[in-house]
Amino acid sequence: MNIPSREDLLDRAREMVPLLRERAAQAEDDRGISRDTHEKFRDAGFYKILQPKRHGGFEADLGLVVDIAAELGRGCGSSAWVFTNLAMHGLTMGMKDPRAQDEVWGDNQDALVCSASPAGDSKVTMVDGGIVVDGQWHFSSGVDFADFNHLQIFLRPENGPPEHRFAMVARSDYDIIDDWHSTGMSATGSRSISLKEVFIPEYRMLSSLAVRGGPTPGSAVNPGALYRIPFWGLGSKWFAGPAIGLARGVLELIEQDLESRIGMGGAKLWAEPTIHGRLAESGGEIEAAWAMLARDSIDVMRMTEADEDPTLLIRAGWRRNNAYAAVLCTRAVDRLFSLTGMRGMQPGNDVQRAWRDIHAVSCQLGIAWDPQAVNYGRARFDLPFGDPRV
């Protein structure tokens, strides 16, 4: 199999930016990216980045997912979000029981998996050999293009810590509910799904307790280091990557706009020192966020290859960094947004869309600052730790 190089994949992403920017307004109106955009991502190989070689994937690394999102997000943050959410489940599938992997990719190596979060009426019942699920699950980004869905479920046994699992269902097991109406990241199409008494066998599930670093159910057939990383310490980088792309896109658009703008007094705005300061500080924040995620991605691969066991504090630190990258990028966009003037208030303005989008991104629980900061503090001082996904 011919696996494209890192630079080839990044070049493909850069080449798509003008098209994604051109399509962003329509995608927002449609509340989902177009099937043609999705097919371009598929044909470029983006979804295969973390998919096992055994099933036609590239087995690259988390850092490449971040870097591609940092390019695609310049054109459309929602498009970058759909890419990261679908691509990252190549990793979760590669960690699962080989029987589940074969069900997904055995007949179709282009098959995709998305995920969904529990709602108020979602119900999980333990039965012999697995679970039965019923009700609705929400926020299923990329659901229009997925062949399977990883339901996120939380089990609370009487004896033992809370346990989070990914529980896989096929597209035929659920109905999609067209309920995604959002002021930010509207084009992600993150709709809900409804299930009625669906049985999920044990082998289709993956416990977060099994992916804290070291051998996983899938690493027996996928021996690469990628499938032994501590998943939840690093996994939320799929949310932080699009934030970097969004912020880079805003900086790029603002700089281009300033080159032609004249102030009320006839002065060229790009010559104003106060504007230089805003551009410099925002650019520095974006680069710092990107560098932080890149270093973490390198560190986790190094530690995994060396069979080093990351402590809870290290894992919580990685989660903290993912959230702080979103904080930095949001600050950068907020600082730049005021430079648009009243034009930024007009419908369809690209900077305004990115401003709304990045605030929506920062609300995602995996990179929301307050809970991740608290988790880090509790890990640092050995306080009781209740998040089963760290």
N, C-alpha and C positions, 0 to 999 in steps of 0.2 A: 504494500500500500504506500502511495506517495503522500507523505505528511508534509504540508506546507511549513515553511520556516516561520519563526516568530515575526520577522520583519515583513514577510509576505502577508501574513494575516493582519498586521497593523496597517500595511499599505492599503489593503482591501477596505479596512474600516475608514481610513482617512478619505479614500475616494468616494465613500458613500455620504459624507457629511453634507455636501451641498444638496443632494437629493433629499436627505432626511429633513433638512431645514426647510426645503421647499414644501414638503408634505406635512410638516408639523401642525399647521393650522387645521388642515382637513382632518388629520388624525384626531385632533382634539375634538372637533365637531362630531366625528364618528364614534368617539369614545373607544377607540381602538386603532392600532396600527393596521395598515392594509395587508392583505394576504401577499401582495407582491413584495412588500418590504420584508415580511417574514421569509418568503422564498429566497430573496436575495441573501438574507442572513444564512439560511440553510445552505444555499449553493456556495457561499463563501467559506463554509466549514466552521462558522462560529460556534454552532451548537455542539460540535464534536470535541471541543477543546479539552474537556475533562472526562470524556467518555473513554472507557477502557479500549486499548488496542485490540483486545480479544474480540471486541464487537465493533470494530471499524472506527474507533475513536483515535484521538491524537495523544491522550495522556500528557497534556502540557502541565501548566501550573496555575495556581490561583492568581499570581501576579499578572499573567497574560489576560485573564478575565478582567481584572481591574484596568489594565492598559487599554484594552479594546473598548471598554465602557467609557473610558476617559476620552476616547476619540468619538465614538458614536453619539455620546451625550452632548457633544458640541453642536450637533445638528438637531437632536430631539431627545430629551431626557427620557420620555416614555419608551422610545424605541430601545434605548440602552438598557432600561429596566427590564423590558421583555426579554432581551438577549441574556442578561445576567441570570434572571430567574430560571429560564429554560436551560441554559448551559450548566448552571451549578448542579442541576439534578442529574447530570451525567456523573458527577462525583458521588452523590448519595446512592445512585443505583449501583455504581461500581463497588460500593461498600456492602451491598446487600447480599443475601443468600443467592448463590448462582442460579437457582431455579427461577427466582424473580427476574434476574438479569436476562435469562434466556426467554422468558415470557415477553419482555419488552423488546429486545433486539434480535431475537432468534430469526424472525421472518422479515424484519424491517430495521436495518441499522440506522435509519433516519428517524425512528420513533422518538418522541419527546415526552417528558414528564414535567408537570407543573406541581404546585402545592396549594393547599387551602387551609385556612385557620378555623377553629371551631367557633360556632355561634351560640346564642343563648339556648337554642333548642336542640343542639347537636347531642346525640346520645350514643354512648359506647357501652356495650354489654359483653363481658367476658363469657365465652362459651368454650366447650371442648375443642381444641385445635385452633383457636383463634378468637376473633371478636365479631360482633354484629354491630354495624353503625346505622344510624337513622337520623334524619333531620338535615339541617343546612350547615355548610361550611362556607366561609367568606374569603374575600380578597384573593381570588385565584388568578394571579397575574399570568397572562399568556394562555389562559384556558382555551381560547378559540383554536389554538394550534397544537394542543397537547393530545397525545394518545392515551396517557395515563395520568392519574392525579395522586399525589402524596398528601393524604389527609394528615394534618397534625393533630395528634390526640394526646391527652394527658391522663395517665393512670395514677391513682393514689392508693396503693395497697395499705392494708392495716399495719403490716410489719415491713418497713422499708421506706426508702426515700421516694418522693414523687418521681414518676418516670414519664418522659416524653418519648413518643414514637412517631415515625413516619409509617403510615399504613396505606398501601397502594391499592387503588381501584382502577379498573379499566374505564375507558370513555363510555362504554355501553352501560355502566353501572350508575350513571348519574345524569341529571338534567341540568343544563346551564340556565341560570336566572339572570335576566337582563336588568340588573339593578345597580350598575356602576355609574354613579353621577357624582363627580368630584370636581372641585375647583382647581385641583392640582393633580398632575400625573393622570389626567383624564384619559389619555390615549393608551394607557396600559391595559384597558379592558379587564380590570381585575374584578370580574363578576363573581357571584355566589354560585354554588352548586347544591342540588338537592338529591338526597339518597333515601331509599326506602328499604329498610331491613336488609342491608347488604352484608354478606359474610365475607370476612377477610381472613385467610389462613395465616398462621403464625409465620411462615416463611416469607410472606409478602411484607412483613413489618421490619423496621429497623429501630432499635432503641438507642436513644442518646447515650445511655450508659455504656453502649458497646462501641462508641466512636469518640472516646476521649483521648485517643492516642494509642497506637499499637495495633495488633492484629484485629481485623474486623471480619464479619462473616464472608465478605467478598474478597478479602485479600488472599485467600487460599488459591483463587484462580486469577486474581489480579495482583501480583506480588510487588508492583511498583510502590514507592514510598507514598505516592499521592493517596492511596486507599488505606493508609495507616495514620494519616494526620488526625489531630484532634479537631474534629469537624466544626463543633460549635464555637470554638475559639476564633476560628478564621472564617466560618461560613458567612457571617453577616457582611463581609466585604462585598458580597454581591449587591448589597444595598448602598454601600458607600461609594463604589465605583461610579455609578451614574451621577452622583453628586459632584464628583470631580469633573466629569464631562460637562455637566450643566454650568458649573462655575467657569470653566475654561471657555465655553461658548459665549457666556455673557461678557467676559473680559475681551474676547476677540471682537464681538459686535460693538461694544462701547468704544474700543480703540479705533475701529474703522469709522464709526459715526463721528467721532471727535475730529478726525482729519478734515472734515468738510464743514464743520459747524462754526458759525460766527456769533458771538455774543451780542447783547443789546447795544453795547457801546462800540461795536465794530471790531472788537478784539477776537483773535482766533482762540477758541477755547482750548485747543491742544497746547497752547503756550502758557496756560495758567498753572503756577506752581502748586496750588491746592489740588488740582486735578492730577498732577504728577504724583502727589502723595497718595491719593486714593488708588490710582492704578498700581503703584508700587506695593502698597500694603496688601491689597487684594491679591495681586499676583504672587506675593510671598506666601500668603496663607494657602493658596491653592497648591503651590509647589510643596509646601511643608506637609499638607495633608496627603498628597500623592506619595511623597517620599516615605512617610510613616507607614502607609499601607504596603509599599514595595518592600521595605525592610522587614516587616512582619512576615510577608510571604516568603522571603528568602530564609528567615530564621526558622520558620516552621518546617520547611523542607530539609534544612540542614539538621535540625534536631531529630526529625523522623528518620532520616537516612543513618544517623548515628545511634539510633535506638535510645535517645534521651527522652525521658518521661517529663513532659511539661507539668509543672505544679498548677494547682488551682489559681494561684496568684498570677502566674504567667498567662494562663488562659483568660482570666478576667482582664488582664492588662491588654491582651489583644482585642478583646471586646470593647474595652474603654477606648482604644485607639481608633477602632472603626467608627464609634460614635463621635469622637472628637474630630475626626476628619470631616464628618458631616457638619459639625459646629463651625469649623473653620471655613468651609465652602459656603455655608449659609451667610456667615458674617461678610465674606467677600462679596457675595451677590447683593446683600443689603446695602453695602457701602457704594456699590457701583450703580444700583438701580436709580438713585436720585439724580444721576447724571443724564438720564433720559428726558427729564423735564416732563411737560404735559403730554408729550408724544408717547411716553411710556404708559399713559392711562388709556390709550386708544385700544379698542378691541383688535386682536390679531397681532399686537406688537410682540416681536420675538423675545425681547428682554423681559417684558411683563410675564409672558408665559413661563419662561425659565425661572423667574422670581417666584411665581406660584408653585411651580413644580418642585423647586428645591425645598420650599417650606413643607410641602407634602412628604417629600423623601425623609426629611428630618423627624417626621412624626412616626415613622416606622419603628415599632417597639425594639427591633434588634439593634437599631442605632440611635434610639432616643437617648439623649444625654443623661437625664436624671437617673433612670434605672441602671444604666451601665456604670455610671459614676458610683452609685451606692453599692452595686455588686463588687466593684473594685475595692472600695473601702472595707467592706465586710470580709473580703478575702485577705486583705492586707493585715487586718487585726484579728483574724481567726474567729470571727463572729459567725453565728449560725447562718448557713447559706442555703436559700430556698429555691434557686433557679436550677431546674434539672437539666437545662440545656448548656450549661457551662462546665 
